[in-house]
Amino acid sequence: YCLLTTSLFESKYKGSDGIERNSPFNTGYVLNILGGKEFKVGKARKNVFSIDTKFTTAGGRYYTPVDLDASMDAGYEIRDDANAFSQQYDPYLRLDVKFGFKINSKTKKRFHQFYIDLQNVTNHTNIFALEYNRVTNSVNQKDQIGFSPDFGYKYQF
């Protein structure tokens, strides 16, 4: 199978001050590509080996920057609301690959299924947020999870 989806868009809003700004969702685009294949294996060719992949990319989300001087004076995070959603994170990028093996019973009423799902195989650093750190008086980047393997087993009867 293969599936390609894409969206191109613009998302803005007008605040009570009458100024039109980007919304946090104004990433501009989203692209998904999915693909996979199943292979019958074994002497009786009743078992199945599968491979699936998914690629996702999207424009970076907009955010309101931290007002570092005001945050340092207050001792907690203060955002620069005069520049709401004026900054943009880097684009989002992720590639997942999944391998599976399904062992069917002779009656085909039961099966065992094993898989390994390698999420974000490129270990691309996607930004989650920039936040004020009151201990270091700096703005720190928090990232989304990097490479993450997931293993699974399923028995159906």
Residue pairs with C-beta under 8 A, 6 or more apart in sequence:
1 34
1 35
1 36
1 37
2 33
2 34
2 35
3 32
3 33
3 34
3 35
4 32
4 33
4 34
5 30
5 31
5 32
6 29
6 30
6 31
6 32
7 29
7 30
8 28
8 29
9 26
9 28
9 29
10 26
10 28
11 22
11 23
11 25
11 26
11 27
12 20
12 21
12 22
12 23
12 26
13 20
13 21
13 23
14 20
14 21
15 21
15 84
21 84
21 85
21 86
22 62
22 85
22 86
22 88
23 62
23 85
24 61
24 62
24 63
24 85
25 61
26 59
26 61
26 62
26 85
27 58
27 59
27 60
27 61
27 91
27 92
28 59
29 57
29 58
29 59
30 56
30 57
30 58
30 59
31 55
31 56
31 57
31 58
32 54
32 55
32 56
33 54
33 55
34 52
34 53
34 54
34 55
35 52
35 53
36 50
36 51
36 52
36 53
36 98
37 50
37 51
38 48
38 49
38 50
39 48
39 49
39 50
40 46
40 47
40 48
41 47
41 48
41 49
46 104
46 106
46 108
47 101
47 102
47 103
47 104
48 100
48 101
48 102
48 104
49 99
49 100
49 101
49 102
50 98
50 99
50 100
50 101
50 102
51 97
51 98
51 99
51 100
52 97
52 98
52 100
53 95
53 96
53 97
53 98
54 94
54 95
54 96
55 94
55 95
55 96
56 92
56 93
56 94
56 95
57 91
57 92
57 93
57 94
58 91
58 92
59 88
59 91
59 92
60 88
60 89
60 90
60 91
60 92
60 127
61 88
61 89
61 92
62 85
62 86
62 87
62 88
62 89
63 85
63 87
63 88
63 89
63 129
63 130
64 79
64 80
64 81
64 83
64 84
64 85
64 86
64 87
65 79
65 80
65 83
65 86
65 87
65 130
66 77
66 78
66 79
66 80
66 130
66 131
66 132
66 139
67 78
67 79
67 80
68 132
68 137
68 138
68 139
70 78
70 80
71 77
71 78
71 132
71 134
71 137
72 137
75 134
76 132
76 134
77 131
77 132
77 134
78 132
89 127
90 126
90 127
92 126
93 122
93 124
93 126
94 119
94 120
94 122
94 124
94 126
95 120
95 121
95 122
95 124
96 117
96 118
96 119
96 120
96 121
97 117
97 118
97 121
98 115
98 116
98 117
98 118
99 115
99 116
99 118
100 113
100 114
100 115
100 116
101 113
101 114
101 115
102 111
102 112
102 113
102 114
103 111
103 112
103 113
104 110
104 111
105 111
109 157
110 155
110 156
110 157
111 155
111 156
112 153
112 154
112 155
113 152
113 153
113 154
113 155
113 156
114 151
114 152
114 153
115 151
115 152
116 149
116 150
116 151
116 152
117 149
117 150
117 151
117 152
118 147
118 149
118 150
119 145
119 147
119 148
119 149
119 150
120 126
120 145
120 146
120 147
120 148
121 147
122 147
123 146
123 147
124 146
125 143
125 144
125 146
126 143
126 144
127 141
127 142
127 143
127 144
128 142
128 143
128 144
129 141
129 142
130 139
130 140
130 141
130 142
131 139
131 140
131 142
132 138
132 139
132 140
133 139
133 140
